[in-house]
Amino acid sequence: MFNYWSTEPFVELLQQLIATPSHTRDEGAAADLLCRFFDTNGIKHERLHNNLILHGNHTIGRPRLLLNSHIDTVRPAASYTRDPYAPTIENGRLYGLGANDAGASAVALLATFLRLVNRTGSWNKDADALPFDIMLLLSAEEECGGEHGIRACYDHLRDVEMAIVGEPTSMQAAIAEPGLVVLDCEAKGKSGHAARGEGVNALYIALDDIQKLRHAQFNRVSPTLGPIRLTTTMINCGTQHNVVPDTCRFVVDVRTTDAYTNEQTVEIIRAALQSEVTPRSTRIRASVIDKQHPLVRAAIKAGAKPFVSTTTSDRTLMPFPALKIGPGDSARSHTADEYILIEEIEQGIATYVRIIENLAKLYGNKTLG
């Protein structure tokens, strides 16, 4: 019989996930694997595209806590020195693509969910033992913010009031993360012969705009996330050495904050530039949870320290307060020879349980049994 209380089955599940390529937008095999795992162990679940949803009790009128992490990965870096799909444990480290980001969080949250809903006096046997309900969502397409990831699950999340998002944070509490808007910009001039100084050089227009962006300052600054950050990352211009270019395209990475909406940020930039500005998307918004929110207080009581994350996650797509916290180190994400420590998974499960226990006490001054 499956032992929810042992870490070993969840480490073995993570090994199986590592051995199953699950690149973003191509997570079908990993979702199949999880469905087989759930079916084998009698765990009720629902599949929506490649997202897996597990429900605890759902009691009308009570707060609902979402536990979320993702099953997709980026593609392996070219500098891997080992097979990224061969899960190997060496000196307490489990190597493999997705081990750190975010397989460890996914299995740790799964273990947390199963332990809580199956322990004596828990929700399945006594709905009043907790002042809130929980559900688990293992989502797809997090690495690309795709339409078949968490965005496809919004109807299932209508009653959620708060969330714990599993990402590698060394089990520290990320209370905020910036939004992201990528801008495609195009400067337009007039072509001419370089030798005669004819035309209007689109490259010069673009360079003037890039200089404005480099020194841009916004009137409002987020007290949590600080200033909006603008970085020009790509430029494409010209056809040959003696032709004045009539177009110049460049790309700007904008890390937005809660001081402005993404749409407001785009309009401010657009008004300041000569170039045409087109955002690829404005849906990845800055996310900030108040330090006095019960989730944050519960995490602090469990020993986590609040900090501001520089990376984005599915949390930016959630319309409710969310706390990002999980086993592993963000610095290992998207790198060659990615790994997770086995003890980090164990500590992650224990900390997640403590956070939810603390949250239960804050909401209803009751323990979990």
N, C-alpha and C positions, 0 to 999 in steps of 0.2 A: 504494500500500500504506500502511496506517495506520502512522504514525510515533509509537511510544510515547515517544520521546526528546524530542519537541517539546512545548512547553507549549500551543501554538496549538490542537491538536485538542481538548484538554480545556477550554480557554476557550470554544471553539465549542460543545462539548457543554453547558457551563454556560449559555450563551446560549439554547440550545434548551430546556433545563429551565426557565429563567426564563419563556420564552414559552409554557410549558405549565402552566397552573394546576394546583397540586398541594396544595390545602388538606388539612390533616390529616383522615384518614378518607375522602379522595377523591383518592387518588394514582394511580388506574388509568392515566390518560393518560401520566403521567411514567414509570410502570413500563413501559408499552408502548413509549415512546420509548427507554428504556434497552435493552429487549429487542431492538429493531430495530438499535440501535447495536452491541450484542454480536453479533447474527447477521451483520450486514454485515461485521464485522471478524473473524469466526471465533473469537469469545471464548466458551468454554463457560460456561454459567451455569444456574442453577436459579431458578425463580420460585415463591414461596410467598405467596399472596395478592398484595400489592403489594411484597413484599420480594424483593430480588435477591441471590443468593448465588453467589459465585465461589470455587472451590476451587483451592488449590495442591496439592502432594503431600500425602497423608495417610498417614503412616507410623506404624504401631502402636508405642506406647511412647515416642514423642517428644513434647515439649511442642508445643502448638498456639497460635499467636498469631492473634487476631481483629482485623481492621481494620474499624471500623464508623463510619458516619455515616448521616444520614437524608435522605430526599428530600421529605418533607412540609414545608409552611410554615403559618404562621398566615395569617389573612386580612389583606389590606392595611389599614393605618391610613387613616382618613378624611382625614388631612392630607397625603396624597401630592400632590406638585406635578407629577408625571410619571406616565405609564402604568406601573403596577407590573409589567406583563407584557411590556413593550417593552424588551428588553435593549439598553442603550446604553453605548458606551464613550466617555468624555470625560476627557481629561487623565489617562489611565492608570487611571481608575475604571470598573468595570463596574457599572452601576445595574440594579436589578430586584429584585422580591420573591424572597427566598431566596438571593440572591447571597452574602450574608454568613452567614446562618443557614439551612441549613448547606451550601449548594450548593458553595461553595469547598472545604470539607473533603471533601465527597463525591467531587468530581472529582480532588482532590489525592491522596486515598487510592487511588482507582482507578488513577491514573497510577503511584503508588508500587507497587501490587500488580502491574500489568502490566510495569513495568520490571524488577522483581525476578524475577518468574517467567520472564521471557524473556531475561534477560541471560546471557552465556556463563558456564558453570560454575554455573548456578543449579539450582534444585530439579528442574526438568523434565529436565535432562540429567544431573544428578549429585545424587542425593538426599542424599548424605553431605556436600555442600558447606555445609549449614546444620545446626545442631543443633536446629532446630525447624521446624515447618510453619506455613503461614499460610492464612487464608481471609479473604474480604472479604464483608461484609454491608452492603448499602445498604437501610436499613430504612424502614418506613412508620410512621405514627401516633406518632412520637416526641413531637410537640407536645401530645398528649393522653394518652400512655401507654396507647394502645388495645390491645384484645385481639388485633387482627390486625397488630400491629407486631412488635417484637422478642420479645414474649411468645409469639407463635405459632411462633417459630423455636427454642425451647429444645431440642427434640430434635436439631436440627442443631448445637447448641453444646455437647453433652455432653462432648466431648473438649477443649474450649478451656480453657487454663490461665491466660490473661492477654489483655488487650485494650488497643488504642489506640482511643479514641473521639474522632472528629473533631467538634469544636465550636469556634466562634471564641474563641480565648484569646490571640491575638497570638503564637502558637507558644510560649507559656509553659506549664509543666507543672502542671495542676490536680491536686493529689494528693488532694483531698477535696472533697465537696460535700454539703450537707445533704439530709436526706430531707424529705418533705412529707406532712402529714396535714391534711385540711380537716375541721373539726368543725361539724356542724349541731347547735346547742344550742337547747333549748326550756325556758323558765321557765314554770311553771304556777301560776296563782293562782285567784282567784274574782271573777267580775264583780259589779259593784254600781254604785249611783248616785254619781257624783263629788260631788254637792252634799251628800250625807249621810255621806260618808266611809265608805261600806260596801265590803265585799269585801276581797280580798287582791290588791294590785297586782303583776301579773307583771312589769311594767316595772321596779319597784324590785328585785325578786328578780334580774332579769337584770343590772341595773346593779351590784348587789353582786357578782355573779359576774364581771362584766367587770372590776371593780376588782381582784378577787383575781387574775385572769389578768394584768392589767397589771403587777402587782407580784410575780408568782409567781417563785420560785426553786427550782430542783431541786438535790438534794443532790450529784449527780454532774455534773461538767462535762467535756466532751470536751477532751483536751489539744490536739487538732488543730482541731476545729470550734467550740470554745468552748461557751457556754450554749445551751440550747434557747430559741428565740425564739417568743413567742406574740403574735399581733396580731389583735384583733377588727376585722373589716373590713366587716361588714354587720349591720343590725338592722331588724326589722320588727315593729311592735306597734301595737295599737289600732284601733278601728273608728270612733269619733267622740269629740268633745271631752268629753262628759259621762258617758262609760261607763268605769269602772275596767276596764282590760284583764285578761282572765283567761289570756291566753297572750302570750308575747313570744319571738320567735325571733331568734337571732343566729348569725353565722358567725365561726369563728376559724381563722386561718391559722397552722399550727404547723410551724416548721422544726426538724425533729428531728436528733439527732446519734447518734453511735455509743456514747454513754454509756448509752443505754437502747434497747431495741427500740421500734418504733412502738407495739406493743400495750401495753408497759409504760407508755409515755408517756401513752397514752389513759386507762389505768386510774388513773394518778396524778391526772390532771386531773379525771376523773369523780368520784373520791373527794373532791375539794376543793370541788366545786360543788353547789349546790342544783338547778340545771337538769339536764335530761336531756341526755346527750352521745352523739351518734352520729357515728362517723367515716365519711366517704364511702368511704375506702379506706385500707389500711395497707401497700400494696405498694411505695410509693415510699420506699425506705430510704436512710439516710445511707450514703455510700460513702467509704471511706478506704483508700488504698494506702500501705503502709509506705515510708518514705523510703529504706530500704535494699533495696527490691525492685529486681531487675535492670532493669525498665522505667524506673523513676525514675532510677536511676544512669545508664542509657543516654541518657535525655533530658537530664540535667544535663551529661553529657559532650558532648552535641551543642549545648550553649549555652543550654538552657532553664532558667528559674528556677522552682522549686516555689512554688506559692501555693494558697490555699484559695478555691475558687469559691463564689459566692453563688447561682448558678443550678443548676437540675437538668437532667439529661439521661437518655438511656437507660442510662447507666452505673449509675444507681441500681437498675435492674432486672437487673443482671448478677450472677450468683452466684460470680464469680471476680474477682481483682484487675484493676483497669482504670485507665488513665491518660487523662485528658481533655486533648487538645491539638489545636489547629488554627489555620489562617489566618483572619484577620479579627479584629474587635473586638467583644466581647460588647455593648458600649454601642450598637452599630448595630442589634442584633437587635430585631425587633418594632417598628422605628421607620419613619417615612415616609422615602421616598427612600433606602432601604437600598442599600449598595454594597459592593464588594470591590475592592481594588487588584489589578491584574494581577500586580504584583511580589510581592504577598502569596501568590498561588497558586504562583508559581515558588519562592519561599522555603519555602513549606509543603512542597512535594514534596521539595526538597533536604533539609530538616530531617527529614522522615519517613524518608527513605532512610538518613540518618546515624544516626538513633535505632535503626533495625533492624540496621544494620551493627554499631553498638556493642553492641546486645543479643546479636547472634550471637557477638561476641568474648567477652562475659561468660559466655555459656552454653557455648561450645566453643572459645574462643580461635582462631576461624577467621574469615576474611573472606568476603564474598559473591562473590568472583570479580573 
